[in-house]
Amino acid sequence: MKPERIVPVVPGPGQESVWDYPRPPRIERSTEQVVVLLGGTVIADTSDAVRVLETSHPPVYYLPRTAFRPGSLVPADGRSICEYKGQAAYLTVIAPGRREEAAAWTYPSPWSGYEELADRVAVYPGRMDSCTVDGEVVQAQPGDFYGGWITSRVVGPFKGAPGTLGW
């Protein structure tokens, strides 16, 4: 249920409102071309992503681990729990001349209903040089915890900025 103080942006043609996304979140396959650039190097490129869609959040794109450049992902310290997806493990993202600690995460053993996330990795777009979806540069979801990807395809307002914790 939407808090009363939230006024969702009305989506235009070809757009989605994050306030129409479900809770618990839904997984949706995507054939969009997703490219992740770090240290001036393409570290991932795929048209086999899935989007996790959750109320008030921009989509999070999960890419097959095999889409990442060999050696670009190494285990990092830290764990977190999602009430729906299970326990996340963090990964450090490495490119020539650049290292971003715990800038990606995965669900090695996702909970029931989210099995499709196994062997997939999400990155924080704000920690990369750029992430693109079908050539459009992604904006990072506000805040330092959520990893949503904002494109012209989605409208908010988006959770993550100061004052949105209770959404």
C-alpha positions as a Markdown table, in Angstrom:
| # | Residue | x | y | z |
|---|---|---|---|---|
| 1 | Met | 0.0 | 0.0 | 0.0 |
| 2 | Lys | 1.3 | 3.5 | -0.9 |
| 3 | Pro | 1.8 | 5.9 | 1.9 |
| 4 | Glu | -0.5 | 8.9 | 1.4 |
| 5 | Arg | 2.3 | 11.4 | 1.1 |
| 6 | Ile | 3.7 | 9.7 | -1.9 |
| 7 | Val | 2.5 | 11.0 | -5.3 |
| 8 | Pro | 3.6 | 8.6 | -8.0 |
| 9 | Val | 4.6 | 10.1 | -11.3 |
| 10 | Val | 2.1 | 9.2 | -14.0 |
| 11 | Pro | 4.0 | 7.0 | -16.6 |
| 12 | Gly | 4.1 | 8.2 | -20.2 |
| 13 | Pro | 4.0 | 5.9 | -23.3 |
| 14 | Gly | 6.5 | 3.1 | -22.9 |
| 15 | Gln | 7.2 | 3.9 | -19.2 |
| 16 | Glu | 6.5 | 1.9 | -16.0 |
| 17 | Ser | 5.8 | 3.3 | -12.6 |
| 18 | Val | 7.7 | 1.7 | -9.8 |
| 19 | Trp | 4.5 | 2.1 | -7.7 |
| 20 | Asp | 2.9 | -0.5 | -10.0 |
| 21 | Tyr | 5.6 | -3.1 | -9.2 |
| 22 | Pro | 4.6 | -5.8 | -6.7 |
| 23 | Arg | 5.6 | -6.6 | -3.2 |
| 24 | Pro | 7.0 | -9.3 | -2.8 |
| 25 | Pro | 9.2 | -8.5 | -5.8 |
| 26 | Arg | 8.7 | -10.2 | -9.2 |
| 27 | Ile | 11.5 | -11.5 | -11.5 |
| 28 | Glu | 11.2 | -10.7 | -15.2 |
| 29 | Arg | 13.4 | -11.8 | -18.0 |
| 30 | Ser | 15.0 | -9.1 | -20.1 |
| 31 | Thr | 16.5 | -9.3 | -23.6 |
| 32 | Glu | 17.8 | -5.7 | -23.4 |
| 33 | Gln | 21.5 | -5.3 | -24.0 |
| 34 | Val | 23.2 | -4.6 | -20.7 |
| 35 | Val | 26.8 | -3.4 | -20.6 |
| 36 | Val | 28.8 | -2.7 | -17.5 |
| 37 | Leu | 32.0 | -0.6 | -17.8 |
| 38 | Leu | 34.7 | -0.3 | -15.0 |
| 39 | Gly | 38.2 | 1.2 | -15.4 |
| 40 | Gly | 37.5 | 1.9 | -19.0 |
| 41 | Thr | 36.9 | -1.9 | -19.6 |
| 42 | Val | 33.7 | -3.7 | -20.5 |
| 43 | Ile | 33.4 | -6.2 | -17.6 |
| 44 | Ala | 30.0 | -7.5 | -18.5 |
| 45 | Asp | 27.9 | -7.6 | -21.7 |
| 46 | Thr | 24.7 | -9.6 | -22.1 |
| 47 | Ser | 21.2 | -9.7 | -23.4 |
| 48 | Asp | 20.3 | -12.4 | -20.9 |
| 49 | Ala | 19.5 | -10.4 | -17.8 |
| 50 | Val | 16.6 | -10.6 | -15.3 |
| 51 | Arg | 15.0 | -7.6 | -13.7 |
| 52 | Val | 13.8 | -7.7 | -10.1 |
| 53 | Leu | 10.8 | -5.4 | -9.8 |
| 54 | Glu | 9.7 | -4.3 | -6.3 |
| 55 | Thr | 7.3 | -1.5 | -5.2 |
| 56 | Ser | 9.0 | 1.9 | -4.9 |
| 57 | His | 12.4 | 0.6 | -6.3 |
| 58 | Pro | 13.8 | 1.0 | -9.8 |
| 59 | Pro | 14.6 | -2.4 | -11.4 |
| 60 | Val | 17.7 | -4.2 | -10.3 |
| 61 | Tyr | 19.4 | -6.0 | -13.2 |
| 62 | Tyr | 20.9 | -9.4 | -12.5 |
| 63 | Leu | 23.4 | -10.7 | -15.1 |
| 64 | Pro | 24.6 | -14.2 | -15.6 |
| 65 | Arg | 28.0 | -14.7 | -13.9 |
| 66 | Thr | 29.2 | -16.0 | -17.2 |
| 67 | Ala | 28.6 | -12.5 | -18.8 |
| 68 | Phe | 31.4 | -11.0 | -16.6 |
| 69 | Arg | 35.0 | -10.8 | -17.8 |
| 70 | Pro | 37.0 | -13.7 | -16.3 |
| 71 | Gly | 38.6 | -12.6 | -13.0 |
| 72 | Ser | 36.5 | -9.5 | -12.6 |
| 73 | Leu | 34.5 | -10.8 | -9.6 |
| 74 | Val | 36.0 | -12.0 | -6.4 |
| 75 | Pro | 34.4 | -12.7 | -3.0 |
| 76 | Ala | 34.1 | -9.8 | -0.6 |
| 77 | Asp | 33.4 | -9.5 | 3.1 |
| 78 | Gly | 29.8 | -8.9 | 4.2 |
| 79 | Arg | 26.4 | -10.5 | 4.0 |
| 80 | Ser | 22.9 | -9.2 | 4.1 |
| 81 | Ile | 19.5 | -10.8 | 4.1 |
| 82 | Cys | 16.5 | -9.9 | 1.9 |
| 83 | Glu | 13.2 | -10.9 | 3.4 |
| 84 | Tyr | 12.2 | -12.4 | 0.1 |
| 85 | Lys | 15.3 | -13.5 | -1.8 |
| 86 | Gly | 17.5 | -14.8 | 1.1 |
| 87 | Gln | 21.1 | -14.3 | 2.0 |
| 88 | Ala | 23.2 | -12.2 | -0.3 |
| 89 | Ala | 27.0 | -12.5 | -0.7 |
| 90 | Tyr | 29.0 | -9.6 | -1.9 |
| 91 | Leu | 31.6 | -9.4 | -4.6 |
| 92 | Thr | 34.5 | -7.1 | -5.3 |
| 93 | Val | 34.6 | -5.9 | -9.0 |
| 94 | Ile | 38.0 | -5.7 | -10.6 |
| 95 | Ala | 39.1 | -4.2 | -13.9 |
| 96 | Pro | 42.6 | -3.2 | -15.0 |
| 97 | Gly | 43.6 | -0.3 | -12.8 |
| 98 | Arg | 40.4 | -0.3 | -10.8 |
| 99 | Arg | 39.0 | -2.2 | -7.9 |
| 100 | Glu | 35.5 | -1.6 | -6.3 |
| 101 | Glu | 35.1 | -3.4 | -3.0 |
| 102 | Ala | 31.8 | -5.1 | -2.4 |
| 103 | Ala | 30.3 | -3.4 | -5.5 |
| 104 | Ala | 28.2 | -6.4 | -6.6 |
| 105 | Trp | 26.1 | -9.1 | -4.9 |
| 106 | Thr | 24.6 | -12.5 | -5.6 |
| 107 | Tyr | 22.2 | -14.9 | -4.0 |
| 108 | Pro | 24.1 | -18.3 | -4.1 |
| 109 | Ser | 21.1 | -20.2 | -2.6 |
| 110 | Pro | 18.1 | -18.0 | -3.2 |
| 111 | Trp | 14.9 | -18.8 | -1.4 |
| 112 | Ser | 11.8 | -20.3 | -2.9 |
| 113 | Gly | 10.4 | -18.3 | -5.8 |
| 114 | Tyr | 13.7 | -16.6 | -6.5 |
| 115 | Glu | 15.8 | -19.6 | -7.8 |
| 116 | Glu | 16.3 | -17.8 | -11.1 |
| 117 | Leu | 18.8 | -15.5 | -9.3 |
| 118 | Ala | 21.2 | -18.3 | -8.6 |
| 119 | Asp | 24.4 | -17.8 | -10.7 |
| 120 | Arg | 23.4 | -14.2 | -11.4 |
| 121 | Val | 25.1 | -11.0 | -10.2 |
| 122 | Ala | 23.9 | -7.5 | -9.7 |
| 123 | Val | 26.2 | -4.4 | -9.5 |
| 124 | Tyr | 25.7 | -1.0 | -7.9 |
| 125 | Pro | 25.5 | 1.2 | -11.0 |
| 126 | Gly | 26.9 | 4.2 | -9.1 |
| 127 | Arg | 30.1 | 2.3 | -8.4 |
| 128 | Met | 30.8 | 1.5 | -12.0 |
| 129 | Asp | 32.1 | 3.9 | -14.7 |
| 130 | Ser | 28.8 | 3.3 | -16.4 |
| 131 | Cys | 26.0 | 0.8 | -16.9 |
| 132 | Thr | 23.8 | 0.9 | -20.0 |
| 133 | Val | 20.5 | -0.7 | -20.9 |
| 134 | Asp | 20.0 | -0.8 | -24.7 |
| 135 | Gly | 22.6 | 2.0 | -25.0 |
| 136 | Glu | 21.0 | 4.3 | -22.4 |
| 137 | Val | 23.2 | 5.3 | -19.5 |
| 138 | Val | 21.7 | 4.2 | -16.2 |
| 139 | Gln | 21.4 | 6.5 | -13.2 |
| 140 | Ala | 21.9 | 4.9 | -9.8 |
| 141 | Gln | 19.1 | 4.6 | -7.3 |
| 142 | Pro | 19.5 | 7.2 | -4.5 |
| 143 | Gly | 21.2 | 6.2 | -1.3 |
| 144 | Asp | 24.0 | 3.8 | -0.6 |
| 145 | Phe | 22.2 | 0.5 | 0.0 |
| 146 | Tyr | 19.8 | -0.2 | -2.8 |
| 147 | Gly | 21.1 | -1.0 | -6.3 |
| 148 | Gly | 18.3 | 0.0 | -8.6 |
| 149 | Trp | 18.9 | 1.1 | -12.2 |
| 150 | Ile | 17.0 | 4.2 | -13.3 |
| 151 | Thr | 16.4 | 4.6 | -17.0 |
| 152 | Ser | 13.9 | 6.7 | -18.9 |
| 153 | Arg | 11.6 | 3.7 | -18.9 |
| 154 | Val | 10.8 | 4.0 | -15.2 |
| 155 | Val | 9.2 | 6.7 | -13.1 |
| 156 | Gly | 9.1 | 7.2 | -9.4 |
| 157 | Pro | 9.5 | 8.7 | -6.9 |
| 158 | Phe | 12.2 | 6.1 | -5.9 |
| 159 | Lys | 13.0 | 4.8 | -2.5 |
| 160 | Gly | 16.5 | 5.4 | -1.3 |
| 161 | Ala | 16.9 | 9.1 | -0.8 |
| 162 | Pro | 16.8 | 10.7 | 2.7 |
| 163 | Gly | 13.3 | 10.5 | 4.2 |
| 164 | Thr | 12.2 | 7.4 | 2.2 |
| 165 | Leu | 13.1 | 4.7 | 4.7 |
| 166 | Gly | 9.5 | 4.2 | 5.8 |
| 167 | Trp | 8.2 | 3.6 | 2.3 |
